[in-house]
Amino acid sequence: ALLFAERRALLEARRTPPLMLLDDVMSELDPERRDLLASRLAEGDGQTLITATEAAQLPVGRERVEIAVRRGAAESRATAGVDTSPAVTAFAA
């Protein structure tokens, strides 16, 4: 809630959408709350970067770019018709 309030204050003050960084937040939420958070993120302006230890914890059915990091190598793939400026960038290690 504090991050969303901060994002709103930054938007009002600067009119530039901030980048939201959410580090492994999904592992602390049950599936229903993960979906609620993903919906809330999709409603806002700007981009969000989400990291997760398991790809299954990441939001599904949303426009995003996934970057998987395995043994020091990164692999990127777009999902769900992503354009060049996706709302969510998700990392899974």
N, C-alpha and C positions, 0 to 999 in steps of 0.2 A: 504494500500500500504506500509505503514511503517513497519507493522508486517511482511509482506512477504520479504521486503528488509532486515530486521533484521534476519529473519530465514535464508536467503541466506548467509548473512555475518557469522552467527554462524556456518553454515554447512561448509563454506570455511575455517574458523579458526579452528574448532574442529573436523570436519568430523563426528560429532554426531548429529543426528536430534533432534532439540528441541521440547518440548511439547508446542503446541500453545493453549492458553486459550482465548476463545471468549465468553464473558459474555453478553448474551442477545443481541447479534449483529443482529440477524435475525429480531427482532421486528422493527429495523430501516430501513429495506430494503424491497423493493417491491418483489413480487415472482420471477421476472426475475433476479434481482440482487442476490437474495438468491441462485438461481440455478447457477449463474456465480461464486459466492463465493464457493459453494459446489464443483463445478468442479475444481476450482483452488486448493482447499484443497486436493482433490483426486489426483492431479498431483504431489504434493510435497512429501517429505520424512517426516517421523515421524508421531506422533499422534496429533490429535486436540480434544480439549474438548470444547464443545459448550453447554451453558446453555440457556434455553428458558422458558418463562412463559406458553407457549402453544405448545403442541406437533405438531400442524399443521404448525408451523413456522420452524420446523426442516427439513433438507434435506431428500428427499424420494428417494428410488431406489438406495441407496448407501449402501455399507457394513458398519455396525455400531452396536454399543451396546447402547441401550436406558436404562436409569435408571430414573424411575418415582418416585418422592418423594411426598407422600401424608400423611398428619398428622404425620410427623416424621418417617414414614416407607419407606424404599427404595425397589423398585421392579425392577429387571433387566431382560431384554429380548434382545436376539440377533435378528437382522433383515437381510434379504438378503444374507444368506449364510456366515455369519461372521466367521472368524477364531479366534484364541485366541489372536491375536494382531490387533484389528480393527484400521482403519485409523481415525475413528471419534467416540468419546464417547459423547453422547448427554444427557443432563439432562432437564427434564421438571417438573416444580413444579405444 
